[in-house]
Structures are given as C-alpha cells and as structure tokens.
Amino acid sequence: MAVTLPSHCKTGHGVEVPLALLKHDPHTEPGSLNKSDRAMKAPPAHHTDLAHGGRPDAVRTSSPIVAAHRRTSPYQHVAGLGRHHNKIAPLIGLERELLLGMTRDAQLLSARQAALLRWALALGRMVLIQTPEGHDVDVSGPLEPFREWLTDNLQRAIQPEAHAIDGAALRSMCPAVAARVQAARDLLLTHFVQDFGAAHLDAELMHKELVLVLGGGGGSGFVHLATFGLVEELGLTPRLIVGSSMGSLLGLFRAMRIDYDHEATLLAVPRSFDLTSVLSTFTGNTRFGFPGLFHMQLLRAASNILTHLFGSPRVPRFSELPIRFEAVSTGVRTGFAGSEIQRQVLQSAQPSMSPFALRRRMQLFIDIARQLAANPQLLRQIVFGYEEGTWDFATVEAVGFSCSVPGLLHYDVFHDDPHTVSTLEAIAERHQLWRLTDGGVVNNVPSRVAWESVMRGSIGSRNAFILAGDAFAPTGSNFLFTPIQQITRPAVLANRRFSDFHKTFKSTPNPINLTPGYAKLQRVVAKAIDEYAPDRDYLKLAMSSLPPFGEWSR
C-alpha cells in the first residue's frame, strides 16, 4: 500500500493535509510539565545482577534507548500526569482493540497497514521522551493536534466497548493517517532538532518495554508465577515490576535477576513458606507496623527462598536490583483509633484454633478493614522504591509492610539498623503516619503507580506495555472474602485504565493457603497458564517491535 504525503509538509508528495491541524501551540513550551525537571541524570551503561555475585550484567531489553536501568532514584516530580493520561487513554483502548482484532482476523489489515496504524498509535501516545543526554523533553504540545485527529478518526472505525471494528473504514483512512504521521514526526524533529534526531525518536517508538503489575490476595497471588513463566516463554524480560501485598513478595523474587528459572522457583517457594517458623503470636508490641493477630518474620522466609534460588540469603536494597521494583504499602495516619484496634487484636490473639475463635478473628479482620475504608482521609499510599529515602532501603522490609494484613498479620522492624529506622521515621513524619500496613488496602492492583513510574522516567523509555494481574477478583474459591473484595474492588477498577492489559484470574487458589506443596503449586500455575491461552497471541503481537519508519510506503 503506497501512500503519498503533503507537499506543504515538505515531504515532496501530494496528499492534502491542513497545516493548521498540525501547528504547535506557541503557548505550550517544551518541558512545560515541569521545566525544572527536564534535566535528569543519564543512566550508566550497565547494572548489577545480584544473582551473579554482583557482577555487571546487561539487561535483556528490546530498546537501545533504554539499554540500562537507571541507577538513580527518580524523585523528580512531573506535573499533570493525570491530565495527560486522560488525553491518551482513548488511544490506549483503541490500540488494545485494534491488536485484539488483528489476532481474531488475520485479514483485517495488510502488514503495511498494520505497521502504519501501530506507528500512528505509538506516536499519538507520546508525552515525554528522554534525550540521548538523559534530559526529559515534553512533546505533548506539538503532538496534540495529531493526537486529537487520530483519536476522532479511529473512533469512527473502532468501538472498544462493543469489540467491533470496521475494517473497510480502517483501510480507507490509511493514506490520510500516513500523511499525518509523516507531518507530525517532521514537526517533532524540527521543533526539537537540538534535543534528538530521527534515529533516537524512532527507537523510542519502535520498541515497547514490559512492565508487570502484581496484585495482592494472599495465597491467590501464586498465580503470578504463571505470568513470569509466560513472559519468559515469550522471550521477554520486565523492565519494571510493581507489586502490592503478596504481589510485592513474588515481584521481589522475580526482580532479583534478569533471567528466570521457572522450575527452580516452583521448588523454592514451598520449601520456604513454613508458617510455624514464619508466624508467631502477636505480643502487643508495635513500632511501625499495624497490629495483627500474628507477627510475620518474613525475613526468615525470604532468606530461605533467596538461598534456594540464588545461593545466598543476602537481602538486596531497591537500588541493587537488576529489574526495577516498587512495593506499595498503606500508611495509616495519626488520628486513627489505634489503641482500640490494638486492644481488640490482643483480645483475639489466643492460641485456640476452634471454629468460633477462627470466625472471631476473621470478623475482626473484616471490621478493621471496613474502618480503614470508611476513613480514606486517614490513608496514604506509600510506594517503597520511589518514596524519598527508600531507594537504598532493604526490599524485604518494604515487602513485609506491603504483605501485612491489618488486624491479622503484623509486620514490624524491631532491630536498630540506623538507615532502616531513620527512613521509616522520616516517612512517618512526612506523611503524619501512625502505622504501615497492607498495600492492598489502598491499591491492590497498582497499575497507576506503574504508569506514573514509567512517566517519571524510572526505566528511561516512556513506551511501555503494562501487564496487570488481578488474583483477588470475586470467585467461588474466595467467596468468604467478599466483604474485603467489596472494599478493594473500587480501587482495582479505577486502576484498570492505566494498564494496557488487565488479566483477571478466575482459577485462583484459596487466599488463606500460604503454604502450598510443590504438586499443588504446579497445578495452580498450570491452571493460570491455561487462562492465558486466549491472550497469548495478543501479548506476543503487542510486544513485537515495529518495522522501520515508512515501511508502509515501500
């Protein structure tokens, strides 16, 4: 499919495109998201893989623009992220539906037409780009007319809510799309001639980086191991992993090394989760963690898994991980009825395992969760790995707070490591916190955290594919947790629009089962992998690199 381009766009051909529609608003200056944040430290050429004795190990990544993981914490603030996402959200949905349509119907578009439309969508979604020198440039202003035109025209042919695509309409608009893409690209290269060239811009657009979002759900979260296996099978490596609750624990283990040994992980997890050694009765002492019936000694379990997988029990810091990792926790602000909660927990912390005692404990957990949900003004989302001061924080300590369950599982720091204690004290003072607890309370599937992290430059490239896994959606195996799901569900649904693909698992194990044997874990993972069967072709296509620019006209 050969297409021609507008002469007045200085392309030397003849399709008519009004320049007014492509003109950059002079009031929108480059870097207007936050001019002071345009200068960012460029990443070095390698990072450290703890699994190989701390030796530099290049990241397996598709994009030369982000061939290394940023070794500095991206504390820079980028203003207006919510506003910018609102502008590109329709294109995210249109791209998803287009790719799904292409997997359903191989004859929907020719290879050249498909390449053109994918290029157009990638260009339309651009907000920021990191220059070769490591500076951030805001390109949203010059691209605004193109983005609006593309959205309006694609919506005439693609209806995501109805899963309907008018193939004839799509094919007929391709010449106009080609002209607009050429003109918009030319405009960027002219406007930002001092910042980047064509090769750099095209490299950013041609390759998507994979980001994994792993939701909480107790034992249900073991289905995330299936995601790791599938991603490895597709030849992909995540550049960023964001986890909440159980998702943060499993995400940490995946972030420990670039390559992934699926079988070794399935063997290591059951060996390390011995509840008799990990849990002890709550004594009433709290320092930073929300009270719970049982105290978690997560460091012991984590050290066991690290030893089985990597041969060393050493717990890494966020800055030492070869794959970027962030863990979501909930900060409960001062003003919450903490003393009353602690009294209720101590009353229920009895050794009895009778049905009455178990029901009482579960009811306490539900009551506390409802109290927290009823006071959102007293809750703050704390993202370890991004929150100021946590870049050099011990990952397992952060995961412990993220995995704790208010009123049920208590995690705390009772040692006196100066860096750990001072960091937690600073967080508490900065946000006026009383205690830290389960990340699932505020954000059980934190896709927005992942999207904002990418936009802040945590992995260099802003061209990312966010794959989110929800292990705690209402199913027959977890109906007893319906009251908790009713609390967490609104945030899960609100976060869905920030992911490119949101996987809701249906065959999840019981959330209470934190110690599955090897055979059980194999069955859990096998079922979850089977659930991915209808999605495999879509994910493979979505993560495939685009052909060189202009391939559609050759």
C-alpha positions as CSV (number, residue, x, y, z in Angstrom):
1,M,0.0,0.0,0.0
2,A,1.8,3.1,-1.2
3,V,0.8,6.4,0.2
4,T,1.7,9.9,-0.7
5,L,2.5,12.8,1.7
6,P,1.6,16.5,1.6
7,S,3.9,18.8,-0.3
8,H,3.2,21.7,2.1
9,C,4.6,19.5,4.9
10,K,7.9,19.5,2.9
11,T,7.6,15.8,2.0
12,G,7.6,16.3,-1.7
13,H,4.3,14.5,-2.4
14,G,0.7,15.4,-2.8
15,V,-1.9,14.4,-0.2
16,E,-3.7,17.5,1.2
17,V,-3.2,17.9,5.0
18,P,-4.1,21.3,6.6
19,L,-1.1,22.6,8.3
20,A,-3.3,24.3,10.9
21,L,-4.2,20.9,12.3
22,L,-0.6,20.2,12.9
23,K,0.6,23.6,14.1
24,H,2.2,23.6,17.5
25,D,0.5,25.9,20.1
26,P,3.2,28.5,20.9
27,H,1.9,28.8,24.4
28,T,2.8,25.1,25.1
29,E,6.6,25.2,25.5
30,P,8.8,22.1,25.6
31,G,9.2,20.9,29.1
32,S,6.0,22.5,30.3
33,L,5.1,19.6,32.5
34,N,7.8,20.9,34.8
35,K,10.6,22.9,33.3
36,S,12.9,22.3,36.3
37,D,12.6,18.6,35.8
38,R,13.9,18.4,32.2
39,A,17.4,17.8,33.3
40,M,17.8,14.2,34.6
41,K,21.0,12.3,35.3
42,A,21.7,9.9,32.4
43,P,21.8,6.2,33.3
44,P,25.1,4.4,33.2
45,A,25.8,1.6,30.8
46,H,25.1,-1.4,33.0
47,H,23.5,-2.6,36.2
48,T,24.2,-5.2,38.8
49,D,22.7,-8.7,38.8
50,L,22.8,-9.9,42.4
51,A,22.2,-13.5,41.2
52,H,25.6,-13.5,39.6
53,G,27.7,-12.2,42.6
54,G,27.1,-8.6,42.0
55,R,28.8,-8.5,38.6
56,P,27.6,-6.0,36.0
57,D,25.1,-7.7,33.7
58,A,23.5,-6.1,30.7
59,V,19.7,-6.0,30.8
60,R,17.9,-8.1,28.1
61,T,15.8,-5.4,26.6
62,S,14.4,-4.7,23.2
63,S,15.1,-1.0,23.0
64,P,18.6,0.6,22.5
65,I,17.2,3.8,24.0
66,V,16.9,2.1,27.4
67,A,19.8,-0.4,27.3
68,A,20.4,0.2,31.0
69,H,18.5,0.5,34.2
70,R,18.6,4.0,35.8
71,R,20.8,3.7,38.9
72,T,19.5,6.9,40.5
73,S,16.1,7.1,42.2
74,P,13.7,9.1,40.0
75,Y,12.5,11.5,42.7
76,Q,11.7,14.2,40.1
77,H,8.1,15.4,40.1
78,V,6.3,15.5,36.8
79,A,3.2,17.7,37.0
80,G,-0.1,17.0,35.2
81,L,0.2,13.2,34.8
82,G,-3.5,12.6,35.4
83,R,-4.4,15.2,32.8
84,H,-2.0,13.7,30.2
85,H,-3.3,10.2,30.8
86,N,-6.9,11.5,30.2
87,K,-5.7,12.6,26.8
88,I,-4.1,9.4,25.7
89,A,-6.5,6.9,27.5
90,P,-8.8,6.7,24.4
91,L,-5.8,5.7,22.3
92,I,-4.8,3.0,24.8
93,G,-8.2,1.5,24.4
94,L,-8.2,1.8,20.6
95,E,-4.8,0.2,20.3
96,R,-5.8,-2.7,22.5
97,E,-9.0,-3.3,20.5
98,L,-7.1,-3.0,17.2
99,L,-4.5,-5.6,18.2
100,L,-7.2,-7.9,19.5
101,G,-9.0,-7.5,16.2
102,M,-5.8,-8.4,14.3
103,T,-5.4,-11.6,16.3
104,R,-9.0,-12.5,15.6
105,D,-8.8,-11.8,11.9
106,A,-5.5,-12.1,10.1
107,Q,-7.1,-10.5,7.0
108,L,-8.2,-7.3,8.8
109,L,-5.2,-5.3,7.6
110,S,-2.2,-5.9,5.4
111,A,1.2,-6.0,7.0
112,R,1.9,-2.4,5.8
113,Q,-1.5,-1.1,7.0
114,A,-0.9,-2.7,10.4
115,A,2.5,-1.2,10.7
116,L,1.2,2.2,9.8
117,L,-1.6,2.2,12.4
118,R,0.7,0.9,15.1
119,W,3.2,3.6,14.4
120,A,0.4,6.2,14.5
121,L,-0.8,5.0,17.9
122,A,2.7,4.9,19.3
123,L,3.3,8.5,18.2
124,G,-0.1,9.6,19.4
125,R,0.6,8.2,22.9
126,M,3.9,10.1,23.4
127,V,4.1,12.6,26.2
128,L,7.7,12.7,27.1
129,I,11.0,11.4,25.6
130,Q,14.4,11.1,27.2
131,T,17.1,12.6,25.0
132,P,20.4,10.8,24.3
133,E,22.0,13.0,27.0
134,G,19.4,11.9,29.6
135,H,17.2,15.0,29.6
136,D,13.4,14.8,29.5
137,V,11.5,16.7,26.8
138,D,7.8,17.2,26.8
139,V,6.4,16.6,23.3
140,S,2.8,16.6,24.2
141,G,2.1,20.1,22.9
142,P,3.3,19.7,19.3
143,L,1.5,16.3,19.1
144,E,-1.8,17.5,20.5
145,P,-3.5,18.3,17.1
146,F,-2.3,14.9,15.7
147,R,-3.5,13.0,18.8
148,E,-7.0,14.6,18.6
149,W,-7.3,13.9,14.9
150,L,-6.1,10.3,15.2
151,T,-8.5,9.7,18.2
152,D,-11.5,11.1,16.4
153,N,-10.9,9.2,13.2
154,L,-10.1,5.8,14.8
155,Q,-13.1,6.0,17.0
156,R,-15.3,6.0,13.8
157,A,-13.9,2.6,12.8
158,I,-13.1,1.0,16.2
159,Q,-15.6,0.6,19.0
160,P,-13.8,-0.9,22.0
161,E,-16.8,-1.3,24.2
162,A,-18.7,-3.3,21.5
163,H,-15.5,-5.1,20.4
164,A,-16.4,-4.0,16.9
165,I,-14.0,-2.9,14.1
166,D,-15.0,-1.6,10.7
167,G,-12.1,-3.0,8.6
168,A,-13.1,-1.2,5.4
169,A,-13.1,2.2,7.2
170,L,-9.7,1.5,8.8
171,R,-8.2,0.6,5.5
172,S,-9.6,3.6,3.7
173,M,-8.2,6.1,6.2
174,C,-4.6,4.7,5.9
175,P,-3.4,7.2,3.3
176,A,-4.6,10.1,5.5
177,V,-3.0,8.5,8.5
178,A,0.3,8.1,6.7
179,A,0.3,11.8,5.8
180,R,-0.5,12.9,9.3
181,V,2.1,10.6,10.9
182,Q,4.8,11.9,8.5
183,A,3.9,15.5,9.2
184,A,3.7,15.0,13.0
185,R,7.1,13.3,13.0
186,D,8.6,16.0,10.8
187,L,7.2,18.6,13.2
188,L,8.8,16.9,16.2
189,L,12.2,16.6,14.5
190,T,12.1,20.3,13.5
191,H,10.9,21.6,16.8
192,F,13.3,19.5,18.9
193,V,16.2,19.5,16.5
194,Q,18.6,20.4,19.3
195,D,17.3,17.6,21.5
196,F,17.1,14.4,19.5
197,G,17.3,13.1,15.9
198,A,15.2,10.7,13.8
199,A,17.0,7.6,14.9
200,H,16.5,8.3,18.5
201,L,12.9,9.1,18.1
202,D,12.2,6.0,16.0
203,A,14.0,3.8,18.5
204,E,11.7,5.1,21.3
205,L,8.6,4.4,19.2
206,M,9.5,1.0,17.7
207,H,10.1,-0.9,21.0
208,K,7.8,-1.3,24.0
209,E,9.2,-2.1,27.4
210,L,7.3,-4.6,29.6
211,V,6.0,-3.6,33.0
212,L,4.4,-6.1,35.3
213,V,1.8,-5.1,38.0
214,L,1.2,-7.9,40.5
215,G,-1.9,-7.6,42.7
216,G,-2.4,-8.9,46.2
217,G,-4.6,-11.7,47.5
218,G,-2.7,-13.9,49.9
219,G,-2.2,-17.4,48.6
220,S,-4.2,-16.5,45.5
221,G,-1.2,-14.5,44.4
222,F,0.7,-17.6,43.5
223,V,-0.9,-17.3,40.1
224,H,1.6,-14.6,39.3
225,L,4.2,-17.3,38.9
226,A,2.3,-18.2,35.7
227,T,2.8,-14.7,34.4
228,F,6.5,-15.0,35.0
229,G,6.6,-18.3,33.1
230,L,4.6,-16.9,30.2
231,V,6.7,-13.8,29.9
232,E,9.9,-15.9,29.9
233,E,8.4,-18.2,27.2
234,L,7.6,-15.2,25.0
235,G,11.3,-14.2,25.3
236,L,10.5,-11.0,27.3
237,T,12.1,-9.5,30.4
238,P,10.2,-7.0,32.5
239,R,11.9,-3.6,33.0
240,L,9.7,-2.7,36.0
241,I,7.7,-4.7,38.5
242,V,5.2,-3.0,40.8
243,G,3.6,-5.2,43.5
244,S,1.1,-4.9,46.2
245,S,0.7,-7.3,49.2
246,M,1.5,-10.9,48.0
247,G,2.3,-9.4,44.6
248,S,5.2,-7.5,46.1
249,L,6.7,-10.6,47.6
250,L,6.6,-12.6,44.4
251,G,7.6,-9.5,42.4
252,L,10.7,-9.1,44.5
253,F,11.9,-12.6,43.8
254,R,11.4,-12.0,40.0
255,A,13.3,-8.7,40.2
256,M,16.3,-10.4,41.7
257,R,17.7,-11.5,38.3
258,I,17.3,-10.9,34.6
259,D,16.8,-14.5,33.6
260,Y,14.1,-16.6,35.2
261,D,14.2,-20.3,36.2
262,H,10.5,-21.3,36.4
263,E,11.1,-24.8,37.8
264,A,13.6,-23.6,40.4
265,T,11.1,-21.0,41.6
266,L,8.3,-23.6,41.9
267,L,10.6,-25.8,44.0
268,A,11.9,-22.9,46.2
269,V,8.6,-21.4,47.3
270,P,7.0,-24.5,49.1
271,R,10.3,-25.2,50.8
272,S,10.5,-21.7,52.3
273,F,6.9,-21.0,53.5
274,D,6.7,-22.9,56.8
275,L,4.1,-21.0,58.8
276,T,5.3,-22.4,62.1
277,S,8.6,-20.6,61.6
278,V,7.3,-17.6,59.8
279,L,4.4,-16.7,62.1
280,S,4.3,-16.2,65.9
281,T,1.6,-14.9,68.3
282,F,1.3,-11.1,68.4
283,T,2.6,-9.8,71.8
284,G,1.2,-6.3,71.5
285,N,4.4,-4.6,70.7
286,T,4.3,-2.3,67.6
287,R,6.8,0.2,66.3
288,F,5.9,0.9,62.6
289,G,3.5,-1.9,61.7
290,F,-0.3,-2.1,62.1
291,P,-1.3,-4.6,64.8
292,G,-2.3,-8.1,63.8
293,L,-3.1,-11.4,65.5
294,F,0.1,-12.9,64.2
295,H,3.6,-11.4,63.8
296,M,5.3,-12.2,60.5
297,Q,9.0,-13.0,60.5
298,L,9.2,-12.5,56.7
299,L,12.9,-12.1,56.6
300,R,13.3,-15.7,57.5
301,A,11.1,-17.0,54.7
302,A,12.7,-14.6,52.2
303,S,16.2,-15.6,53.2
304,N,15.3,-19.2,52.7
305,I,13.9,-18.5,49.2
306,L,16.9,-16.4,48.3
307,T,19.2,-19.2,49.4
308,H,17.4,-21.8,47.4
309,L,17.2,-19.6,44.3
310,F,20.5,-17.7,44.4
311,G,22.7,-19.5,46.9
312,S,22.8,-16.5,49.3
313,P,20.4,-15.3,52.0
314,R,21.5,-11.7,51.4
315,V,18.6,-9.3,51.2
316,P,19.1,-6.7,48.5
317,R,18.2,-3.0,48.5
318,F,16.0,-1.5,45.9
319,S,19.0,0.2,44.2
320,E,20.7,-3.2,43.8
321,L,18.0,-5.0,41.9
322,P,18.7,-5.6,38.2
323,I,15.0,-5.2,37.4
324,R,13.3,-2.0,38.7
325,F,11.0,-2.8,41.6
326,E,8.4,-0.9,43.6
327,A,6.3,-2.1,46.5
328,V,3.0,-0.5,47.5
329,S,2.1,-0.2,51.2
330,T,-0.7,1.7,53.1
331,G,0.2,4.4,55.6
332,V,-2.4,4.9,58.3
333,R,-2.3,8.4,59.5
334,T,-2.4,9.7,63.1
335,G,-6.0,10.1,64.2
336,F,-7.0,6.5,63.6
337,A,-8.3,4.7,66.6
338,G,-5.0,2.8,67.1
339,S,-5.2,2.0,70.8
340,E,-8.7,0.5,70.4
341,I,-7.6,-1.6,67.5
342,Q,-4.6,-2.9,69.5
343,R,-6.8,-3.8,72.4
344,Q,-9.2,-5.8,70.1
345,V,-6.3,-7.6,68.5
346,L,-4.8,-8.6,71.8
347,Q,-8.2,-9.9,73.0
348,S,-8.4,-12.1,69.9
349,A,-4.7,-13.3,69.9
350,Q,-5.4,-16.6,71.6
351,P,-3.9,-20.0,70.8
352,S,-7.3,-21.6,70.2
353,M,-8.0,-22.8,66.7
354,S,-11.6,-23.6,67.3
355,P,-14.2,-22.7,64.6
356,F,-15.5,-20.0,67.0
357,A,-12.1,-18.5,67.5
358,L,-11.3,-18.5,63.8
359,R,-14.6,-16.8,63.0
360,R,-13.9,-14.2,65.6
361,R,-10.5,-13.5,64.1
362,M,-11.9,-13.3,60.6
363,Q,-14.6,-10.9,61.7
364,L,-12.0,-8.7,63.4
365,F,-10.0,-8.5,60.2
366,I,-13.2,-7.6,58.2
367,D,-14.2,-5.0,60.8
368,I,-10.8,-3.3,60.8
369,A,-10.7,-3.3,57.0
370,R,-14.1,-1.6,57.0
371,Q,-12.9,1.0,59.5
372,L,-10.0,1.8,57.3
373,A,-12.1,2.0,54.2
374,A,-14.6,4.3,55.9
375,N,-11.7,6.8,56.7
376,P,-9.9,7.3,53.4
377,Q,-8.7,10.7,54.5
378,L,-6.5,8.8,57.1
379,L,-4.9,6.6,54.5
380,R,-1.8,7.3,52.3
381,Q,-0.3,5.3,49.6
382,I,3.4,4.7,50.2
383,V,5.5,3.4,47.3
384,F,8.7,1.9,48.5
385,G,11.4,2.2,45.8
386,Y,10.0,5.6,44.8
387,E,9.2,7.3,48.1
388,E,12.0,9.6,49.1
389,G,14.7,7.8,51.1
390,T,13.7,4.3,50.1
391,W,16.0,3.8,47.1
392,D,18.6,2.3,49.4
393,F,16.0,0.7,51.7
394,A,16.0,-3.1,52.3
395,T,13.5,-4.6,49.9
396,V,12.3,-7.3,52.3
397,E,11.4,-4.8,55.0
398,A,9.2,-2.9,52.4
399,V,7.6,-6.1,51.2
400,G,6.9,-7.1,54.8
401,F,4.8,-4.0,55.4
402,S,3.1,-4.4,52.0
403,C,2.2,-8.1,52.8
404,S,0.9,-7.4,56.3
405,V,-2.8,-7.7,56.8
406,P,-4.5,-5.2,59.2
407,G,-5.7,-7.0,62.3
408,L,-4.5,-10.3,61.1
409,L,-0.8,-10.3,60.1
410,H,1.6,-7.9,61.7
411,Y,5.0,-7.0,60.3
412,D,7.4,-4.7,62.1
413,V,11.1,-3.6,62.4
414,F,12.4,-4.1,65.9
415,H,16.1,-4.0,65.1
416,D,18.1,-0.8,65.2
417,D,19.7,-0.5,61.8
418,P,20.2,3.3,61.6
419,H,19.2,3.6,57.9
420,T,16.1,1.5,58.1
421,V,14.8,3.2,61.3
422,S,15.6,6.7,60.1
423,T,14.0,6.1,56.8
424,L,10.8,4.8,58.4
425,E,10.7,7.6,60.9
426,A,11.1,10.2,58.1
427,I,8.2,8.6,56.1
428,A,6.1,8.6,59.2
429,E,6.9,12.3,59.9
430,R,6.5,13.4,56.3
431,H,3.0,11.8,55.9
432,Q,2.0,12.1,59.6
433,L,1.6,8.3,59.8
434,W,0.7,6.1,62.8
435,R,1.4,2.7,61.2
436,L,2.1,0.9,57.9
437,T,0.1,-2.0,56.6
438,D,-1.1,-4.0,53.6
439,G,-0.8,-2.2,50.2
440,G,-4.0,-3.8,49.1
441,V,-6.0,-1.5,51.4
442,V,-5.4,1.5,49.2
443,N,-4.3,-0.1,45.9
444,N,-4.5,-3.9,45.4
445,V,-3.6,-3.8,41.6
446,P,-1.5,-0.7,41.4
447,S,-1.4,-0.1,37.6
448,R,-1.5,3.7,38.1
449,V,1.7,3.5,40.2
450,A,3.4,1.6,37.4
451,W,2.2,4.1,34.7
452,E,3.3,7.1,36.7
453,S,6.7,5.5,37.5
454,V,7.3,5.0,33.8
455,M,6.2,8.6,33.1
456,R,8.6,9.8,35.7
457,G,11.5,8.1,33.9
458,S,12.2,5.1,36.1
459,I,13.1,2.9,33.1
460,G,14.2,5.7,30.7
461,S,11.7,4.9,27.9
462,R,8.1,6.0,28.2
463,N,6.9,3.5,25.6
464,A,5.8,0.7,27.9
465,F,3.3,-2.1,27.9
466,I,1.7,-2.5,31.4
467,L,0.5,-6.1,32.1
468,A,-1.5,-6.2,35.3
469,G,-2.5,-9.4,37.1
470,D,-5.6,-9.4,39.5
471,A,-5.6,-12.5,41.7
472,F,-8.3,-11.4,44.1
473,A,-11.3,-10.9,42.0
474,P,-14.5,-12.5,43.4
475,T,-14.5,-16.2,42.6
476,G,-16.0,-19.4,44.1
477,S,-12.8,-20.2,45.9
478,N,-12.7,-16.9,47.8
479,F,-16.3,-16.0,48.4
480,L,-15.7,-15.8,52.2
481,F,-13.6,-12.7,51.4
482,T,-16.4,-10.9,49.6
483,P,-16.6,-8.2,52.3
484,I,-12.9,-7.5,51.7
485,Q,-13.2,-7.6,48.0
486,Q,-16.0,-5.0,48.2
487,I,-13.6,-2.7,49.9
488,T,-10.7,-3.2,47.5
489,R,-12.6,-3.5,44.2
490,P,-13.3,0.2,43.6
491,A,-9.5,1.0,43.5
492,V,-8.9,-2.1,41.3
493,L,-11.4,-0.9,38.8
494,A,-10.1,2.7,38.9
495,N,-6.6,1.4,38.1
496,R,-7.6,-0.7,35.1
497,R,-7.5,2.1,32.6
498,F,-3.8,2.6,33.4
499,S,-2.8,-0.8,32.2
500,D,-2.6,-2.0,28.6
501,F,-3.8,-5.5,29.6
502,H,-5.5,-6.4,32.8
503,K,-5.7,-10.1,33.5
504,T,-8.4,-11.2,36.0
505,F,-7.6,-14.7,37.1
506,K,-10.6,-17.0,37.6
507,S,-9.0,-20.2,38.8
508,T,-7.2,-18.9,41.9
509,P,-6.3,-20.9,45.0
510,N,-7.7,-20.1,48.4
511,P,-6.2,-16.8,49.7
512,I,-5.6,-18.5,53.1
513,N,-3.4,-21.2,51.7
514,L,0.1,-19.6,52.0
515,T,1.9,-22.9,52.1
516,P,1.0,-24.9,49.0
517,G,3.1,-28.0,48.4
518,Y,5.1,-28.4,45.1
519,A,2.4,-30.6,43.5
520,K,-0.4,-28.1,44.5
521,L,1.7,-25.1,43.3
522,Q,2.3,-26.9,39.9
523,R,-1.5,-27.3,39.5
524,V,-2.2,-23.7,40.4
525,V,0.4,-22.4,37.9
526,A,-0.8,-24.8,35.2
527,K,-4.4,-23.6,35.5
528,A,-3.3,-19.9,35.4
529,I,-1.2,-20.5,32.3
530,D,-4.2,-22.2,30.7
531,E,-6.1,-19.0,31.4
532,Y,-3.6,-17.1,29.4
533,A,-4.2,-19.3,26.3
534,P,-6.7,-16.8,24.6
535,D,-4.3,-13.9,25.3
536,R,-1.0,-15.4,24.1
537,D,-1.2,-14.1,20.5
538,Y,-2.4,-10.7,21.6
539,L,0.5,-10.3,24.1
540,K,3.0,-11.5,21.5
541,L,1.8,-9.0,19.0
542,A,1.6,-6.1,21.4
543,M,5.2,-6.6,22.5
544,S,6.5,-7.1,18.9
545,S,8.8,-4.4,17.6
546,L,7.5,-2.1,14.8
547,P,9.2,-2.1,11.4
548,P,11.3,0.9,10.4
549,F,9.5,4.1,9.9
550,G,8.0,4.5,6.4
551,E,7.9,0.7,5.8
552,W,4.2,1.1,4.7
553,S,5.1,3.2,1.7
554,R,8.0,1.0,0.4
